[in-house]
Amino acid sequence: MLPSYSENFGLTIFEAMSQKVPVIVSDQIDMVDEIKKNNSAIVCKCNINSLYKSIELVLKNKKKKKQIIKNAFKFVNRFKSSEVEKEMRLNYKKLLQKKLN
């Protein structure tokens, strides 16, 4: 859980996703839009009722929990070093092409 008002997206969230642990984050973290788009975590408001309902959802709704774990595992694998390296190389090539033209 990352029920934070101001923290960025912590590495612990990536670690949990990579280990197929369901994740709950607040709607205040930096990557909340990306998380919502990929349905890769339960997103809650920064209040006790929302957090409680999110925990309850993960514990009681096995189908939702399974889907979030599956989506999160796919989501986090986009950030593996090998994938990031490929993307960086591609972007550098694009930049060099623009500069040469």
N, C-alpha and C positions, 0 to 999 in steps of 0.2 A: 504494500500500500504506500502511496505517496500522496497523502491528503495535505498538500502544501498550498500556501498562498503565493509564494514567491520563488520557490526553487526551480531550477531548470530541470530538464529531463534527466534524472539520475541514472547512472550506469547500473544501479541495482535493479532498475526496472527491466533493462535489457537482459541482465543476467537471469532474472525470474522468467522472462518470456522464453529465453533460450533453453531453460530447463523445464518448460511446459507447466509453469506455475501460473494460475490465473492472477491477473494484476488489476488493482483498483487505483485509479489516479484521480486527482482533483481536476476540475475544469480550468484551473489556473496555471497549469504547467505549460512550458513552451511548445511542446509537440501535441497538444490536445487535438488540434484540427486533424493532424495526420493520423492520430490514434482513432478518432471518430470515423474518419474516412475508411480506415481499414478494419474497423470493429475489432481492434486488437486488445482492448481492455475495457473494464467497466469504468465509466467516467461519472464522478459524483461532484456535487457542490461541496464547498468547504464548510459543511455544518454537520453536526452529529447525526441528525436524522437521515440525511442523504448517505452518509458513510455507513450507518447501520443498515439501511435498506440495500446498499450495494453489497455489503458482506453477506447479508441474508440471501440475496439473489444468487451469489456464487455458491453458497452452501446448499440451497434448496433446488435450484434449477440446473440439473445435471446437463441438459441439452445445451443451454446457454453457456455454461461453463466449458463444455467440450468445444463448442464453436469458437469461443474467444481464445482458448488455448491454441487451437488449430490456426486461427488467423494471426495470433501473436507470434507463433513460431515462424510463419511465413514472413511476417513483417520484420522481425528482428534479423532474419537471415539476409535481408537486403543490406544490412550494415556490417556484414562480415568483411574482414580486411581484404579478402580477394575480390569481393564485389565492389568495394569502395575503390580499390586500386584500378579496376577496369574502368569505372566511371571517370576517375580522375585522368587516366590516360586519354580517354576519349575527349574529355573537355580540353585538355592541353593541346591535343591535335587540332581541335576546332579553333582554338585561339591562335595557334601558329598559322593555320591556313588563312585566317582573317588578316593576320599581320603581314603575311607574304603577299597577299592579294592587294 
